[in-house]
Amino acid sequence: MARVCVFDVNETLLDLRALEPHFVRIFGNAAVLHTWFGTMLQQAMISTITGAYTDFGKLGGAALAITAERFGVAISDEDRQQIVSGIRTLPPHPEVRESLEKLRDAGLRLAALTNSTEQVAQAQLTNAGLADLFEQILSADMVQRLKPAPEPYHMAAEKLGVGIADIRLIAAHDWDIAGIMRAGGAGAFVARPGMILSPLTPTPDVIGADMRKVVEQIIAIEVQ
């Protein structure tokens, strides 16, 4: 059984939609936010697959430049800074804190594992009022390999003093679920609106529409 619950951060715990006003102002369309974030993830996959490591923040900047060129929009330094600083102050999804407290009170260990740098992750979770719930806040930057490469998951297990089979990763991204399960751990998928498991992704034993529903299932499985 997986006894340590390790959480992805962006979109899983924190609501990226808080950045929509910036994209409405710059691009005239809130949906461009998702184009930008999808481009950032694409750049992350290229970085990981080709072995040319670039930290997540720089990938975000490159993705913003690509998105601006795609839409024929000029981005000022001020626009760029507002988006970057906005990443650090994303609010949690409304059910997240109470759900994490429920897991902690049930006796499960909690940690975070993100592709963001450690400095950004610490700022994000502190500003969201969640940092106190995690025994460790871990970044894939520590191993210079981004999720879903296996190295970040194994690093998390090592830092937490458990085997990879004792890790359950909770994420709203199918690629993160595929990463942990193919590395030998367990997954829990938060099926937030628009988030869908690929038919090619291993199916985890926990799937729920929000964190509350996911946590209820985890406790039923893990707490004896």
Legacy VTK file of the C-alpha trace (Angstrom):
# vtk DataFile Version 3.0
C-alpha trace
ASCII
DATASET POLYDATA
POINTS 224 float
0.000 0.000 0.000
1.098 3.557 -0.714
1.460 5.419 2.579
2.927 8.763 1.487
0.660 11.096 -0.479
2.696 13.282 -2.825
0.889 16.134 -4.570
1.451 17.838 -7.868
0.981 21.612 -7.423
-0.089 23.558 -10.524
-3.724 22.846 -11.454
-3.905 19.956 -8.981
-3.749 22.081 -5.807
-3.668 25.623 -7.205
-6.146 27.230 -9.600
-4.360 28.409 -12.735
-7.533 30.215 -13.850
-6.579 33.098 -11.550
-4.241 34.185 -14.375
-7.100 34.528 -16.882
-7.498 38.334 -16.440
-3.901 38.824 -17.657
-4.598 36.798 -20.791
-7.863 38.643 -21.419
-5.994 41.951 -21.141
-3.021 40.891 -23.309
-4.640 38.536 -25.833
-8.332 39.414 -25.544
-9.174 35.791 -24.748
-8.989 33.913 -21.435
-8.595 30.590 -23.263
-5.105 31.616 -24.399
-4.024 30.839 -20.829
-4.489 27.147 -21.583
-2.692 27.473 -24.917
0.263 29.006 -23.061
0.319 26.394 -20.300
-0.033 23.578 -22.822
2.889 25.033 -24.779
4.937 25.185 -21.579
4.218 21.507 -20.923
5.166 20.694 -24.517
8.469 22.526 -24.061
9.009 20.611 -20.807
8.476 17.292 -22.592
10.959 18.288 -25.316
13.498 19.278 -22.661
13.023 16.008 -20.800
13.019 13.689 -23.802
16.083 15.264 -25.429
18.023 15.511 -22.157
18.634 19.273 -22.490
17.425 20.402 -19.068
15.813 23.821 -18.707
14.065 24.882 -15.512
10.292 25.267 -15.554
10.367 29.052 -15.178
12.483 29.510 -18.302
10.223 27.102 -20.162
7.267 29.265 -19.141
8.970 32.347 -20.554
9.760 30.557 -23.816
6.177 29.319 -24.040
4.884 32.852 -23.531
7.086 34.125 -26.374
5.854 31.296 -28.622
2.226 32.009 -27.705
2.624 35.737 -28.346
4.127 35.080 -31.780
1.403 32.557 -32.593
-1.300 35.139 -31.856
0.599 38.105 -33.293
0.684 39.943 -29.971
3.524 41.994 -28.504
4.253 41.177 -24.834
5.846 43.872 -22.711
8.263 43.178 -19.868
5.530 44.335 -17.489
3.050 41.837 -18.957
5.635 39.089 -18.594
6.350 40.028 -14.984
2.676 40.087 -14.042
2.198 36.543 -15.315
5.376 35.307 -13.621
4.462 36.916 -10.295
0.894 35.651 -10.691
2.183 32.066 -10.803
3.573 32.570 -7.289
0.248 33.775 -5.879
-2.235 31.305 -7.365
-5.101 30.508 -4.972
-5.850 26.925 -3.967
-8.939 25.228 -5.318
-11.634 25.782 -2.673
-11.772 22.214 -1.332
-8.018 21.653 -1.158
-7.059 22.729 2.366
-9.825 20.868 4.144
-9.103 17.775 2.022
-5.394 17.816 2.870
-6.185 18.315 6.554
-8.470 15.293 6.401
-5.646 13.167 4.960
-3.176 14.419 7.564
-5.640 13.806 10.397
-6.107 10.253 9.098
-2.392 9.676 9.729
-1.064 9.870 6.185
2.147 11.709 5.333
1.920 14.580 2.847
4.532 16.048 0.496
4.524 18.102 -2.688
6.418 17.364 -5.915
6.342 19.902 -8.736
8.173 20.784 -11.922
8.422 24.377 -10.658
11.711 25.281 -9.010
11.938 24.834 -5.254
11.941 28.605 -4.705
8.759 29.061 -6.760
7.064 26.050 -5.149
7.819 27.326 -1.646
6.397 30.740 -2.572
3.328 29.216 -4.210
2.376 26.972 -1.324
3.186 29.607 1.303
1.088 32.231 -0.469
-1.736 29.704 -0.896
-1.694 28.957 2.829
-0.824 25.288 2.307
2.912 25.020 3.043
2.377 24.019 6.681
0.588 20.828 5.615
3.588 19.286 3.840
6.580 17.673 5.494
8.608 18.374 2.344
8.145 20.538 -0.753
10.174 18.929 -3.532
11.101 20.102 -7.006
12.074 18.120 -10.088
14.776 20.779 -10.478
16.660 18.947 -7.709
17.472 16.138 -10.165
17.544 18.284 -13.327
14.832 16.113 -14.904
11.182 17.096 -15.205
8.174 14.888 -14.547
7.083 12.509 -16.033
10.681 11.256 -16.260
11.200 8.644 -13.508
13.984 10.492 -11.675
11.793 13.036 -9.811
9.512 10.324 -8.426
12.449 8.216 -7.253
14.042 11.318 -5.734
10.830 12.009 -3.815
10.779 8.455 -2.461
14.426 8.740 -1.398
13.898 12.124 0.294
10.859 10.770 2.128
12.694 7.625 3.207
10.361 5.133 1.519
10.371 2.848 -1.497
8.760 4.042 -4.720
5.922 1.556 -4.138
5.033 3.498 -0.970
4.411 6.722 -2.927
0.974 7.739 -4.178
1.083 10.768 -6.479
-2.076 12.873 -6.663
-2.306 14.886 -9.880
-4.722 16.449 -12.352
-2.521 15.510 -15.341
-2.602 12.142 -17.059
1.102 12.406 -17.937
1.956 12.737 -14.233
-0.169 9.704 -13.397
1.574 7.760 -16.168
4.941 8.884 -14.815
4.434 7.713 -11.241
2.740 4.437 -12.179
5.380 3.496 -14.713
8.050 4.374 -12.146
6.498 1.833 -9.753
4.272 3.990 -7.538
0.517 4.506 -7.255
-1.557 7.336 -8.678
-4.732 9.257 -7.866
-6.288 11.327 -10.649
-8.113 14.564 -9.911
-10.458 14.866 -12.892
-10.905 18.613 -12.786
-12.927 20.165 -15.657
-11.198 19.456 -18.950
-8.746 16.967 -17.417
-9.107 13.518 -18.974
-7.098 10.330 -18.634
-5.672 9.170 -21.938
-6.684 5.626 -22.963
-2.931 4.984 -23.187
-2.319 6.067 -19.576
-2.341 3.402 -16.830
-5.620 3.660 -14.912
-5.109 4.456 -11.215
-7.296 2.933 -8.517
-8.390 6.407 -7.384
-10.221 8.830 -9.682
-12.387 11.690 -8.467
-13.882 14.932 -9.779
-12.198 17.041 -7.088
-9.775 16.706 -4.201
-12.517 15.952 -1.691
-13.689 12.900 -3.633
-10.116 11.736 -4.244
-9.210 12.027 -0.559
-12.267 10.031 0.529
-11.135 7.159 -1.699
-7.510 7.345 -0.563
-8.508 7.133 3.091
-10.806 4.164 2.364
-7.886 2.329 0.700
-4.937 3.377 2.833
-6.258 3.693 6.376
-6.924 0.397 8.029
LINES 1 225
224 0 1 2 3 4 5 6 7 8 9 10 11 12 13 14 15 16 17 18 19 20 21 22 23 24 25 26 27 28 29 30 31 32 33 34 35 36 37 38 39 40 41 42 43 44 45 46 47 48 49 50 51 52 53 54 55 56 57 58 59 60 61 62 63 64 65 66 67 68 69 70 71 72 73 74 75 76 77 78 79 80 81 82 83 84 85 86 87 88 89 90 91 92 93 94 95 96 97 98 99 100 101 102 103 104 105 106 107 108 109 110 111 112 113 114 115 116 117 118 119 120 121 122 123 124 125 126 127 128 129 130 131 132 133 134 135 136 137 138 139 140 141 142 143 144 145 146 147 148 149 150 151 152 153 154 155 156 157 158 159 160 161 162 163 164 165 166 167 168 169 170 171 172 173 174 175 176 177 178 179 180 181 182 183 184 185 186 187 188 189 190 191 192 193 194 195 196 197 198 199 200 201 202 203 204 205 206 207 208 209 210 211 212 213 214 215 216 217 218 219 220 221 222 223
